[in-house]
Amino acid sequence: MTHPTPRYLNTYQAADFLTVSPSYLNKLRLTGDGPTYVKIGARCAYDVADLQSWAESRKRTSTSATA
């Protein structure tokens, strides 16, 4: 039996989902360049749909492509 992916992920789960380090995700959050998130109490949570959308927006066709 497989478990469905939860709608909201903590920083560690979101980093694993995106295959990046949690510190990289923290840095993106600090600079405002990362995926959107919600604050729930003292923690940050990421909506899976927002992570997917952010990752899609980062697609490039060459290494010289800019945002």
PDB file of N, CA, C, O and CB in Angstrom:
ATOM      1  N   MET A   1       0.851  -1.181   0.000  1.00  0.00           N
ATOM      2  CA  MET A   1       0.000   0.000   0.000  1.00  0.00           C
ATOM      3  C   MET A   1       0.894   1.240   0.000  1.00  0.00           C
ATOM      4  O   MET A   1       1.768   1.378   0.856  1.00  0.00           O
ATOM      5  CB  MET A   1      -0.967   0.000   1.230  1.00  0.00           C
ATOM      6  N   THR A   2       0.677   2.131  -0.950  1.00  0.00           N
ATOM      7  CA  THR A   2       1.444   3.370  -1.016  1.00  0.00           C
ATOM      8  C   THR A   2       0.692   4.472  -0.295  1.00  0.00           C
ATOM      9  O   THR A   2      -0.539   4.494  -0.265  1.00  0.00           O
ATOM     10  CB  THR A   2       1.723   3.771  -2.480  1.00  0.00           C
ATOM     11  N   HIS A   3       1.453   5.382   0.283  1.00  0.00           N
ATOM     12  CA  HIS A   3       0.854   6.513   0.979  1.00  0.00           C
ATOM     13  C   HIS A   3       0.811   7.701   0.039  1.00  0.00           C
ATOM     14  O   HIS A   3       1.783   7.964  -0.669  1.00  0.00           O
ATOM     15  CB  HIS A   3       1.638   6.859   2.268  1.00  0.00           C
ATOM     16  N   PRO A   4      -0.300   8.424   0.021  1.00  0.00           N
ATOM     17  CA  PRO A   4      -0.363   9.602  -0.853  1.00  0.00           C
ATOM     18  C   PRO A   4       0.601  10.672  -0.359  1.00  0.00           C
ATOM     19  O   PRO A   4       0.880  10.762   0.836  1.00  0.00           O
ATOM     20  CB  PRO A   4      -1.805  10.165  -0.915  1.00  0.00           C
ATOM     21  N   THR A   5       1.102  11.472  -1.274  1.00  0.00           N
ATOM     22  CA  THR A   5       1.959  12.587  -0.911  1.00  0.00           C
ATOM     23  C   THR A   5       1.118  13.614  -0.170  1.00  0.00           C
ATOM     24  O   THR A   5       0.057  14.010  -0.654  1.00  0.00           O
ATOM     25  CB  THR A   5       2.637  13.215  -2.165  1.00  0.00           C
ATOM     26  N   PRO A   6       1.582  14.054   1.011  1.00  0.00           N
ATOM     27  CA  PRO A   6       0.810  15.076   1.723  1.00  0.00           C
ATOM     28  C   PRO A   6       0.789  16.376   0.939  1.00  0.00           C
ATOM     29  O   PRO A   6       1.686  16.628   0.133  1.00  0.00           O
ATOM     30  CB  PRO A   6       1.389  15.315   3.125  1.00  0.00           C
ATOM     31  N   ARG A   7      -0.215  17.198   1.162  1.00  0.00           N
ATOM     32  CA  ARG A   7      -0.323  18.455   0.427  1.00  0.00           C
ATOM     33  C   ARG A   7       0.770  19.437   0.835  1.00  0.00           C
ATOM     34  O   ARG A   7       1.319  20.136  -0.016  1.00  0.00           O
ATOM     35  CB  ARG A   7      -1.694  19.080   0.649  1.00  0.00           C
ATOM     36  N   TYR A   8       1.091  19.498   2.126  1.00  0.00           N
ATOM     37  CA  TYR A   8       2.112  20.415   2.616  1.00  0.00           C
ATOM     38  C   TYR A   8       3.324  19.646   3.122  1.00  0.00           C
ATOM     39  O   TYR A   8       3.196  18.634   3.811  1.00  0.00           O
ATOM     40  CB  TYR A   8       1.547  21.306   3.727  1.00  0.00           C
ATOM     41  N   LEU A   9       4.505  20.148   2.766  1.00  0.00           N
ATOM     42  CA  LEU A   9       5.757  19.514   3.161  1.00  0.00           C
ATOM     43  C   LEU A   9       6.577  20.492   3.989  1.00  0.00           C
ATOM     44  O   LEU A   9       6.547  21.698   3.744  1.00  0.00           O
ATOM     45  CB  LEU A   9       6.556  19.040   1.921  1.00  0.00           C
ATOM     46  N   ASN A  10       7.314  19.967   4.976  1.00  0.00           N
ATOM     47  CA  ASN A  10       8.225  20.834   5.711  1.00  0.00           C
ATOM     48  C   ASN A  10       9.459  21.077   4.856  1.00  0.00           C
ATOM     49  O   ASN A  10       9.565  20.540   3.753  1.00  0.00           O
ATOM     50  CB  ASN A  10       8.610  20.212   7.086  1.00  0.00           C
ATOM     51  N   THR A  11      10.386  21.874   5.349  1.00  0.00           N
ATOM     52  CA  THR A  11      11.559  22.254   4.564  1.00  0.00           C
ATOM     53  C   THR A  11      12.373  21.043   4.125  1.00  0.00           C
ATOM     54  O   THR A  11      12.823  20.981   2.981  1.00  0.00           O
ATOM     55  CB  THR A  11      12.437  23.197   5.364  1.00  0.00           C
ATOM     56  N   TYR A  12      12.565  20.089   5.017  1.00  0.00           N
ATOM     57  CA  TYR A  12      13.360  18.898   4.689  1.00  0.00           C
ATOM     58  C   TYR A  12      12.669  18.042   3.628  1.00  0.00           C
ATOM     59  O   TYR A  12      13.314  17.542   2.706  1.00  0.00           O
ATOM     60  CB  TYR A  12      13.613  18.060   5.951  1.00  0.00           C
ATOM     61  N   GLN A  13      11.354  17.880   3.767  1.00  0.00           N
ATOM     62  CA  GLN A  13      10.596  17.104   2.786  1.00  0.00           C
ATOM     63  C   GLN A  13      10.574  17.817   1.436  1.00  0.00           C
ATOM     64  O   GLN A  13      10.712  17.180   0.392  1.00  0.00           O
ATOM     65  CB  GLN A  13       9.160  16.862   3.285  1.00  0.00           C
ATOM     66  N   ALA A  14      10.400  19.138   1.457  1.00  0.00           N
ATOM     67  CA  ALA A  14      10.370  19.915   0.216  1.00  0.00           C
ATOM     68  C   ALA A  14      11.720  19.855  -0.483  1.00  0.00           C
ATOM     69  O   ALA A  14      11.782  19.722  -1.706  1.00  0.00           O
ATOM     70  CB  ALA A  14       9.982  21.378   0.499  1.00  0.00           C
ATOM     71  N   ALA A  15      12.797  19.950   0.281  1.00  0.00           N
ATOM     72  CA  ALA A  15      14.135  19.859  -0.300  1.00  0.00           C
ATOM     73  C   ALA A  15      14.343  18.494  -0.934  1.00  0.00           C
ATOM     74  O   ALA A  15      14.903  18.392  -2.025  1.00  0.00           O
ATOM     75  CB  ALA A  15      15.211  20.121   0.767  1.00  0.00           C
ATOM     76  N   ASP A  16      13.898  17.450  -0.259  1.00  0.00           N
ATOM     77  CA  ASP A  16      13.999  16.100  -0.813  1.00  0.00           C
ATOM     78  C   ASP A  16      13.168  15.977  -2.085  1.00  0.00           C
ATOM     79  O   ASP A  16      13.606  15.361  -3.056  1.00  0.00           O
ATOM     80  CB  ASP A  16      13.544  15.055   0.222  1.00  0.00           C
ATOM     81  N   PHE A  17      11.991  16.551  -2.084  1.00  0.00           N
ATOM     82  CA  PHE A  17      11.100  16.533  -3.250  1.00  0.00           C
ATOM     83  C   PHE A  17      11.765  17.198  -4.454  1.00  0.00           C
ATOM     84  O   PHE A  17      11.644  16.723  -5.583  1.00  0.00           O
ATOM     85  CB  PHE A  17       9.770  17.242  -2.922  1.00  0.00           C
ATOM     86  N   LEU A  18      12.477  18.315  -4.197  1.00  0.00           N
ATOM     87  CA  LEU A  18      13.135  19.062  -5.272  1.00  0.00           C
ATOM     88  C   LEU A  18      14.555  18.573  -5.551  1.00  0.00           C
ATOM     89  O   LEU A  18      15.211  19.054  -6.475  1.00  0.00           O
ATOM     90  CB  LEU A  18      13.168  20.533  -4.927  1.00  0.00           C
ATOM     91  N   THR A  19      15.023  17.628  -4.758  1.00  0.00           N
ATOM     92  CA  THR A  19      16.392  17.097  -4.823  1.00  0.00           C
ATOM     93  C   THR A  19      17.439  18.195  -4.665  1.00  0.00           C
ATOM     94  O   THR A  19      18.407  18.265  -5.422  1.00  0.00           O
ATOM     95  CB  THR A  19      16.611  16.368  -6.146  1.00  0.00           C
ATOM     96  N   VAL A  20      17.227  19.048  -3.669  1.00  0.00           N
ATOM     97  CA  VAL A  20      18.186  20.073  -3.273  1.00  0.00           C
ATOM     98  C   VAL A  20      18.395  19.931  -1.770  1.00  0.00           C
ATOM     99  O   VAL A  20      17.685  19.168  -1.115  1.00  0.00           O
ATOM    100  CB  VAL A  20      17.687  21.524  -3.656  1.00  0.00           C
ATOM    101  N   SER A  21      19.356  20.654  -1.225  1.00  0.00           N
ATOM    102  CA  SER A  21      19.594  20.592   0.214  1.00  0.00           C
ATOM    103  C   SER A  21      18.628  21.524   0.950  1.00  0.00           C
ATOM    104  O   SER A  21      18.177  22.521   0.388  1.00  0.00           O
ATOM    105  CB  SER A  21      21.060  20.964   0.540  1.00  0.00           C
ATOM    106  N   PRO A  22      18.317  21.202   2.189  1.00  0.00           N
ATOM    107  CA  PRO A  22      17.467  22.103   2.970  1.00  0.00           C
ATOM    108  C   PRO A  22      18.091  23.493   3.122  1.00  0.00           C
ATOM    109  O   PRO A  22      17.368  24.489   3.135  1.00  0.00           O
ATOM    110  CB  PRO A  22      17.200  21.504   4.348  1.00  0.00           C
ATOM    111  N   SER A  23      19.415  23.577   3.236  1.00  0.00           N
ATOM    112  CA  SER A  23      20.052  24.891   3.381  1.00  0.00           C
ATOM    113  C   SER A  23      19.876  25.729   2.114  1.00  0.00           C
ATOM    114  O   SER A  23      19.722  26.948   2.194  1.00  0.00           O
ATOM    115  CB  SER A  23      21.551  24.729   3.702  1.00  0.00           C
ATOM    116  N   TYR A  24      19.898  25.083   0.949  1.00  0.00           N
ATOM    117  CA  TYR A  24      19.667  25.807  -0.305  1.00  0.00           C
ATOM    118  C   TYR A  24      18.236  26.352  -0.329  1.00  0.00           C
ATOM    119  O   TYR A  24      18.011  27.492  -0.737  1.00  0.00           O
ATOM    120  CB  TYR A  24      19.920  24.881  -1.535  1.00  0.00           C
ATOM    121  N   LEU A  25      17.294  25.555   0.099  1.00  0.00           N
ATOM    122  CA  LEU A  25      15.894  25.989   0.138  1.00  0.00           C
ATOM    123  C   LEU A  25      15.735  27.138   1.137  1.00  0.00           C
ATOM    124  O   LEU A  25      14.998  28.087   0.871  1.00  0.00           O
ATOM    125  CB  LEU A  25      14.958  24.804   0.515  1.00  0.00           C
ATOM    126  N   ASN A  26      16.418  27.061   2.283  1.00  0.00           N
ATOM    127  CA  ASN A  26      16.383  28.153   3.265  1.00  0.00           C
ATOM    128  C   ASN A  26      16.947  29.432   2.659  1.00  0.00           C
ATOM    129  O   ASN A  26      16.395  30.512   2.865  1.00  0.00           O
ATOM    130  CB  ASN A  26      17.175  27.772   4.536  1.00  0.00           C
ATOM    131  N   LYS A  27      18.035  29.318   1.918  1.00  0.00           N
ATOM    132  CA  LYS A  27      18.661  30.484   1.287  1.00  0.00           C
ATOM    133  C   LYS A  27      17.707  31.098   0.256  1.00  0.00           C
ATOM    134  O   LYS A  27      17.575  32.319   0.182  1.00  0.00           O
ATOM    135  CB  LYS A  27      20.008  30.088   0.615  1.00  0.00           C
ATOM    136  N   LEU A  28      17.046  30.253  -0.537  1.00  0.00           N
ATOM    137  CA  LEU A  28      16.086  30.755  -1.521  1.00  0.00           C
ATOM    138  C   LEU A  28      14.938  31.482  -0.837  1.00  0.00           C
ATOM    139  O   LEU A  28      14.459  32.501  -1.334  1.00  0.00           O
ATOM    140  CB  LEU A  28      15.544  29.605  -2.380  1.00  0.00           C
ATOM    141  N   ARG A  29      14.501  30.965   0.291  1.00  0.00           N
ATOM    142  CA  ARG A  29      13.420  31.608   1.038  1.00  0.00           C
ATOM    143  C   ARG A  29      13.872  32.972   1.553  1.00  0.00           C
ATOM    144  O   ARG A  29      13.103  33.933   1.531  1.00  0.00           O
ATOM    145  CB  ARG A  29      12.962  30.713   2.213  1.00  0.00           C
ATOM    146  N   LEU A  30      15.105  33.056   2.011  1.00  0.00           N
ATOM    147  CA  LEU A  30      15.652  34.311   2.526  1.00  0.00           C
ATOM    148  C   LEU A  30      15.748  35.376   1.435  1.00  0.00           C
ATOM    149  O   LEU A  30      15.454  36.546   1.678  1.00  0.00           O
ATOM    150  CB  LEU A  30      17.028  34.071   3.139  1.00  0.00           C
ATOM    151  N   THR A  31      16.158  34.972   0.240  1.00  0.00           N
ATOM    152  CA  THR A  31      16.318  35.929  -0.859  1.00  0.00           C
ATOM    153  C   THR A  31      15.028  36.170  -1.638  1.00  0.00           C
ATOM    154  O   THR A  31      14.951  37.103  -2.437  1.00  0.00           O
ATOM    155  CB  THR A  31      17.386  35.444  -1.804  1.00  0.00           C
ATOM    156  N   GLY A  32      14.016  35.335  -1.409  1.00  0.00           N
ATOM    157  CA  GLY A  32      12.753  35.486  -2.120  1.00  0.00           C
ATOM    158  C   GLY A  32      12.754  34.856  -3.498  1.00  0.00           C
ATOM    159  O   GLY A  32      11.842  35.102  -4.288  1.00  0.00           O
ATOM    160  N   ASP A  33      13.763  34.044  -3.805  1.00  0.00           N
ATOM    161  CA  ASP A  33      13.876  33.418  -5.123  1.00  0.00           C
ATOM    162  C   ASP A  33      13.290  32.013  -5.189  1.00  0.00           C
ATOM    163  O   ASP A  33      13.269  31.406  -6.260  1.00  0.00           O
ATOM    164  CB  ASP A  33      15.311  33.367  -5.529  1.00  0.00           C
ATOM    165  N   GLY A  34      12.822  31.496  -4.081  1.00  0.00           N
ATOM    166  CA  GLY A  34      12.354  30.109  -4.039  1.00  0.00           C
ATOM    167  C   GLY A  34      10.858  29.983  -4.234  1.00  0.00           C
ATOM    168  O   GLY A  34      10.168  30.955  -4.542  1.00  0.00           O
ATOM    169  N   PRO A  35      10.375  28.781  -4.050  1.00  0.00           N
ATOM    170  CA  PRO A  35       8.941  28.539  -4.172  1.00  0.00           C
ATOM    171  C   PRO A  35       8.171  29.225  -3.041  1.00  0.00           C
ATOM    172  O   PRO A  35       8.715  29.460  -1.962  1.00  0.00           O
ATOM    173  CB  PRO A  35       8.653  27.031  -4.171  1.00  0.00           C
ATOM    174  N   THR A  36       6.921  29.537  -3.298  1.00  0.00           N
ATOM    175  CA  THR A  36       6.099  30.149  -2.251  1.00  0.00           C
ATOM    176  C   THR A  36       5.899  29.159  -1.116  1.00  0.00           C
ATOM    177  O   THR A  36       5.971  27.946  -1.314  1.00  0.00           O
ATOM    178  CB  THR A  36       4.732  30.612  -2.815  1.00  0.00           C
ATOM    179  N   TYR A  37       5.649  29.684   0.062  1.00  0.00           N
ATOM    180  CA  TYR A  37       5.468  28.856   1.249  1.00  0.00           C
ATOM    181  C   TYR A  37       4.454  29.516   2.158  1.00  0.00           C
ATOM    182  O   TYR A  37       4.097  30.678   1.962  1.00  0.00           O
ATOM    183  CB  TYR A  37       6.810  28.634   1.991  1.00  0.00           C
ATOM    184  N   VAL A  38       3.994  28.786   3.144  1.00  0.00           N
ATOM    185  CA  VAL A  38       3.090  29.325   4.149  1.00  0.00           C
ATOM    186  C   VAL A  38       3.744  29.172   5.508  1.00  0.00           C
ATOM    187  O   VAL A  38       4.478  28.213   5.748  1.00  0.00           O
ATOM    188  CB  VAL A  38       1.706  28.615   4.109  1.00  0.00           C
ATOM    189  N   LYS A  39       3.480  30.106   6.384  1.00  0.00           N
ATOM    190  CA  LYS A  39       3.951  30.011   7.761  1.00  0.00           C
ATOM    191  C   LYS A  39       2.823  29.416   8.583  1.00  0.00           C
ATOM    192  O   LYS A  39       1.703  29.927   8.588  1.00  0.00           O
ATOM    193  CB  LYS A  39       4.397  31.409   8.325  1.00  0.00           C
ATOM    194  N   ILE A  40       3.128  28.346   9.268  1.00  0.00           N
ATOM    195  CA  ILE A  40       2.175  27.714  10.176  1.00  0.00           C
ATOM    196  C   ILE A  40       2.854  27.700  11.539  1.00  0.00           C
ATOM    197  O   ILE A  40       3.709  26.858  11.815  1.00  0.00           O
ATOM    198  CB  ILE A  40       1.762  26.245   9.697  1.00  0.00           C
ATOM    199  N   GLY A  41       2.466  28.633  12.374  1.00  0.00           N
ATOM    200  CA  GLY A  41       3.174  28.811  13.641  1.00  0.00           C
ATOM    201  C   GLY A  41       4.591  29.274  13.343  1.00  0.00           C
ATOM    202  O   GLY A  41       4.793  30.276  12.657  1.00  0.00           O
ATOM    203  N   ALA A  42       5.575  28.538  13.863  1.00  0.00           N
ATOM    204  CA  ALA A  42       6.975  28.914  13.652  1.00  0.00           C
ATOM    205  C   ALA A  42       7.591  28.202  12.459  1.00  0.00           C
ATOM    206  O   ALA A  42       8.748  28.456  12.123  1.00  0.00           O
ATOM    207  CB  ALA A  42       7.786  28.614  14.894  1.00  0.00           C
ATOM    208  N   ARG A  43       6.843  27.315  11.811  1.00  0.00           N
ATOM    209  CA  ARG A  43       7.443  26.547  10.722  1.00  0.00           C
ATOM    210  C   ARG A  43       6.948  27.003   9.357  1.00  0.00           C
ATOM    211  O   ARG A  43       5.881  27.601   9.222  1.00  0.00           O
ATOM    212  CB  ARG A  43       7.151  25.073  10.903  1.00  0.00           C
ATOM    213  N   CYS A  44       7.756  26.702   8.357  1.00  0.00           N
ATOM    214  CA  CYS A  44       7.403  26.981   6.974  1.00  0.00           C
ATOM    215  C   CYS A  44       6.925  25.685   6.339  1.00  0.00           C
ATOM    216  O   CYS A  44       7.497  24.619   6.567  1.00  0.00           O
ATOM    217  CB  CYS A  44       8.609  27.586   6.187  1.00  0.00           C
ATOM    218  N   ALA A  45       5.880  25.789   5.549  1.00  0.00           N
ATOM    219  CA  ALA A  45       5.348  24.623   4.857  1.00  0.00           C
ATOM    220  C   ALA A  45       5.179  24.966   3.382  1.00  0.00           C
ATOM    221  O   ALA A  45       4.810  26.084   3.022  1.00  0.00           O
ATOM    222  CB  ALA A  45       3.997  24.164   5.482  1.00  0.00           C
ATOM    223  N   TYR A  46       5.456  23.989   2.552  1.00  0.00           N
ATOM    224  CA  TYR A  46       5.394  24.165   1.111  1.00  0.00           C
ATOM    225  C   TYR A  46       4.272  23.313   0.530  1.00  0.00           C
ATOM    226  O   TYR A  46       4.179  22.117   0.806  1.00  0.00           O
ATOM    227  CB  TYR A  46       6.739  23.804   0.460  1.00  0.00           C
ATOM    228  N   ASP A  47       3.432  23.936  -0.267  1.00  0.00           N
ATOM    229  CA  ASP A  47       2.377  23.223  -0.978  1.00  0.00           C
ATOM    230  C   ASP A  47       3.043  22.472  -2.137  1.00  0.00           C
ATOM    231  O   ASP A  47       3.823  23.059  -2.887  1.00  0.00           O
ATOM    232  CB  ASP A  47       1.247  24.212  -1.493  1.00  0.00           C
ATOM    233  N   VAL A  48       2.744  21.203  -2.283  1.00  0.00           N
ATOM    234  CA  VAL A  48       3.346  20.379  -3.332  1.00  0.00           C
ATOM    235  C   VAL A  48       3.091  20.999  -4.712  1.00  0.00           C
ATOM    236  O   VAL A  48       3.980  20.997  -5.563  1.00  0.00           O
ATOM    237  CB  VAL A  48       2.785  18.938  -3.277  1.00  0.00           C
ATOM    238  N   ALA A  49       1.904  21.519  -4.931  1.00  0.00           N
ATOM    239  CA  ALA A  49       1.583  22.146  -6.229  1.00  0.00           C
ATOM    240  C   ALA A  49       2.477  23.354  -6.488  1.00  0.00           C
ATOM    241  O   ALA A  49       2.884  23.583  -7.627  1.00  0.00           O
ATOM    242  CB  ALA A  49       0.098  22.573  -6.272  1.00  0.00           C
ATOM    243  N   ASP A  50       2.791  24.135  -5.446  1.00  0.00           N
ATOM    244  CA  ASP A  50       3.675  25.284  -5.608  1.00  0.00           C
ATOM    245  C   ASP A  50       5.101  24.838  -5.913  1.00  0.00           C
ATOM    246  O   ASP A  50       5.788  25.478  -6.710  1.00  0.00           O
ATOM    247  CB  ASP A  50       3.652  26.155  -4.352  1.00  0.00           C
ATOM    248  N   LEU A  51       5.555  23.754  -5.293  1.00  0.00           N
ATOM    249  CA  LEU A  51       6.892  23.229  -5.576  1.00  0.00           C
ATOM    250  C   LEU A  51       6.992  22.787  -7.032  1.00  0.00           C
ATOM    251  O   LEU A  51       7.980  23.068  -7.711  1.00  0.00           O
ATOM    252  CB  LEU A  51       7.224  22.052  -4.635  1.00  0.00           C
ATOM    253  N   GLN A  52       5.962  22.095  -7.500  1.00  0.00           N
ATOM    254  CA  GLN A  52       5.957  21.642  -8.892  1.00  0.00           C
ATOM    255  C   GLN A  52       5.926  22.820  -9.847  1.00  0.00           C
ATOM    256  O   GLN A  52       6.639  22.822 -10.850  1.00  0.00           O
ATOM    257  CB  GLN A  52       4.764  20.724  -9.154  1.00  0.00           C
ATOM    258  N   SER A  53       5.118  23.811  -9.553  1.00  0.00           N
ATOM    259  CA  SER A  53       5.015  25.001 -10.406  1.00  0.00           C
ATOM    260  C   SER A  53       6.340  25.757 -10.439  1.00  0.00           C
ATOM    261  O   SER A  53       6.782  26.189 -11.503  1.00  0.00           O
ATOM    262  CB  SER A  53       3.888  25.928  -9.909  1.00  0.00           C
ATOM    263  N   TRP A  54       6.975  25.918  -9.276  1.00  0.00           N
ATOM    264  CA  TRP A  54       8.264  26.618  -9.213  1.00  0.00           C
ATOM    265  C   TRP A  54       9.311  25.864 -10.009  1.00  0.00           C
ATOM    266  O   TRP A  54      10.078  26.475 -10.753  1.00  0.00           O
ATOM    267  CB  TRP A  54       8.726  26.788  -7.753  1.00  0.00           C
ATOM    268  N   ALA A  55       9.359  24.551  -9.869  1.00  0.00           N
ATOM    269  CA  ALA A  55      10.335  23.742 -10.606  1.00  0.00           C
ATOM    270  C   ALA A  55      10.089  23.869 -12.112  1.00  0.00           C
ATOM    271  O   ALA A  55      11.042  23.986 -12.881  1.00  0.00           O
ATOM    272  CB  ALA A  55      10.257  22.251 -10.167  1.00  0.00           C
ATOM    273  N   GLU A  56       8.838  23.847 -12.535  1.00  0.00           N
ATOM    274  CA  GLU A  56       8.505  24.002 -13.956  1.00  0.00           C
ATOM    275  C   GLU A  56       8.973  25.356 -14.477  1.00  0.00           C
ATOM    276  O   GLU A  56       9.433  25.460 -15.614  1.00  0.00           O
ATOM    277  CB  GLU A  56       6.988  23.847 -14.176  1.00  0.00           C
ATOM    278  N   SER A  57       8.857  26.395 -13.646  1.00  0.00           N
ATOM    279  CA  SER A  57       9.251  27.735 -14.087  1.00  0.00           C
ATOM    280  C   SER A  57      10.761  27.868 -14.239  1.00  0.00           C
ATOM    281  O   SER A  57      11.230  28.837 -14.837  1.00  0.00           O
ATOM    282  CB  SER A  57       8.743  28.777 -13.109  1.00  0.00           C
ATOM    283  N   ARG A  58      11.527  26.928 -13.716  1.00  0.00           N
ATOM    284  CA  ARG A  58      12.984  26.963 -13.789  1.00  0.00           C
ATOM    285  C   ARG A  58      13.534  26.229 -15.013  1.00  0.00           C
ATOM    286  O   ARG A  58      14.749  26.189 -15.207  1.00  0.00           O
ATOM    287  CB  ARG A  58      13.571  26.364 -12.534  1.00  0.00           C
ATOM    288  N   LYS A  59      12.680  25.661 -15.825  1.00  0.00           N
ATOM    289  CA  LYS A  59      13.141  24.909 -17.009  1.00  0.00           C
ATOM    290  C   LYS A  59      13.845  25.842 -17.979  1.00  0.00           C
ATOM    291  O   LYS A  59      13.413  26.973 -18.200  1.00  0.00           O
ATOM    292  CB  LYS A  59      11.953  24.204 -17.716  1.00  0.00           C
ATOM    293  N   ARG A  60      14.931  25.353 -18.553  1.00  0.00           N
ATOM    294  CA  ARG A  60      15.711  26.107 -19.535  1.00  0.00           C
ATOM    295  C   ARG A  60      16.070  25.198 -20.692  1.00  0.00           C
ATOM    296  O   ARG A  60      16.067  23.975 -20.553  1.00  0.00           O
ATOM    297  CB  ARG A  60      16.987  26.707 -18.897  1.00  0.00           C
ATOM    298  N   THR A  61      16.378  25.789 -21.826  1.00  0.00           N
ATOM    299  CA  THR A  61      16.785  25.005 -22.991  1.00  0.00           C
ATOM    300  C   THR A  61      18.286  25.041 -23.233  1.00  0.00           C
ATOM    301  O   THR A  61      18.815  24.243 -24.007  1.00  0.00           O
ATOM    302  CB  THR A  61      16.071  25.502 -24.215  1.00  0.00           C
ATOM    303  N   SER A  62      18.981  25.980 -22.561  1.00  0.00           N
ATOM    304  CA  SER A  62      20.431  26.030 -22.680  1.00  0.00           C
ATOM    305  C   SER A  62      21.027  26.639 -21.411  1.00  0.00           C
ATOM    306  O   SER A  62      20.318  27.263 -20.622  1.00  0.00           O
ATOM    307  CB  SER A  62      20.854  26.843 -23.932  1.00  0.00           C
ATOM    308  N   THR A  63      22.314  26.454 -21.225  1.00  0.00           N
ATOM    309  CA  THR A  63      22.961  27.011 -20.038  1.00  0.00           C
ATOM    310  C   THR A  63      23.078  28.524 -20.105  1.00  0.00           C
ATOM    311  O   THR A  63      23.323  29.164 -19.083  1.00  0.00           O
ATOM    312  CB  THR A  63      24.334  26.403 -19.859  1.00  0.00           C
ATOM    313  N   SER A  64      22.912  29.104 -21.269  1.00  0.00           N
ATOM    314  CA  SER A  64      22.993  30.566 -21.395  1.00  0.00           C
ATOM    315  C   SER A  64      21.627  31.232 -21.251  1.00  0.00           C
ATOM    316  O   SER A  64      21.544  32.460 -21.261  1.00  0.00           O
ATOM    317  CB  SER A  64      23.606  30.942 -22.738  1.00  0.00           C
ATOM    318  N   ALA A  65      20.555  30.449 -21.118  1.00  0.00           N
ATOM    319  CA  ALA A  65      19.213  31.019 -20.960  1.00  0.00           C
ATOM    320  C   ALA A  65      19.108  31.690 -19.608  1.00  0.00           C
ATOM    321  O   ALA A  65      19.610  31.170 -18.612  1.00  0.00           O
ATOM    322  CB  ALA A  65      18.119  29.931 -21.111  1.00  0.00           C
ATOM    323  N   THR A  66      18.457  32.846 -19.565  1.00  0.00           N
ATOM    324  CA  THR A  66      18.232  33.570 -18.315  1.00  0.00           C
ATOM    325  C   THR A  66      16.754  33.656 -18.053  1.00  0.00           C
ATOM    326  O   THR A  66      15.937  33.433 -18.946  1.00  0.00           O
ATOM    327  CB  THR A  66      18.854  34.978 -18.360  1.00  0.00           C
ATOM    328  N   ALA A  67      16.412  33.979 -16.824  1.00  0.00           N
ATOM    329  CA  ALA A  67      15.008  34.093 -16.439  1.00  0.00           C
ATOM    330  C   ALA A  67      14.412  35.277 -17.045  1.00  0.00           C
ATOM    331  O   ALA A  67      13.229  35.547 -16.839  1.00  0.00           O
ATOM    332  CB  ALA A  67      14.838  34.147 -14.963  1.00  0.00           C
TER     333      ALA A  67
END
